[in-house]
Amino acid sequence: MHKVIVVLALPLSGFAILRGLSSQGWLGFTSLAVAGLVLLIAAAFVEALHEVEMPLTVLGALMLASAHIWRWSRHANCPSDQCV
């Protein structure tokens, strides 16, 4: 089930990350989101990390959720003519 959820999260998060790359000053968002995705992918697909799968998954999910909240709050607080 974990692998299925990660595979579903990839295109959704990838879309947001790509939009973040095209926006000015969003290096922090992009870095946080990519790091969260990498942890989720590693926890789901790297068998050698089986012993730390749950902490990696939780950390990756928190990082990805934080990046999305960061992007949402930044977008919600910017003037409409400056938002991407």
N, C-alpha and C positions, 0 to 999 in steps of 0.2 A: 504494500500500500504506500509506503514511504517513497518508493521510486516513482510511482504513478503521480503522486502529488508534486514531486520535484519536476517531473517532466511537464506537468500542467503549469507550474509556476514559471518555467523558463520563458515561454513566449510572452506571457503577460508582463513579467518583470523586464524582459529584454526590450519590449516596446517602450516602457517607461524610461529605461536606462538610455536607449537611443535618443529619445526626446530630450533627456537631460544633457546628453553630449552636445546637442545643437544649441543649448542655451548658455548664455554667458554666466560665468561664476558658479557653475554647478559641479565643479570637480569633487567637492566633498560628498554631495549626494551620490554621484556616480561611483566614487570609490567605495562608499559604504554599501551601496546596493550590490556592486560586483563582488565585494568581499563576502557579503551575506550569501549570495548565490553560490559562490565557490565552496563555502562551508557546507551548504545544503547538499550540493552535488557530491562533495567528498564524503560526507556522512552516509549518503545513500548508495554510492557506487564503489567506494574504495574499501574493499574487504579487510585490509589491514587496519582500518580505523574502527572496526566493529566494536571494540571495547569502549570507545568514546563517542559512539554514534549519537546517543541522546544529548550529551552536552553540546556537541557540534551542531546538531540540528536546532536545538533551542537557541544557541548563540547566533547561528546563521539566520534563523527566522526573526529574531529580535533585531538584528542588523538590517535585514530587508524591510521589516515593518517600520523601523525608525527612518530609513531612507524614504519610504513612501510617505510617511507622515511629514517629514521635512519638506519634501517636494510639494505636498498638498498645502502645507501652511505657507510656504513661500509663494506659491501660486495664488493662494487665496488672499494674500496681503499685498500683492503688487497691483499697480494701476493697470486697467484693462488694455491700454495701448502698449504696454511694455511686457506683457505676458506672452509666453510661447506655449 
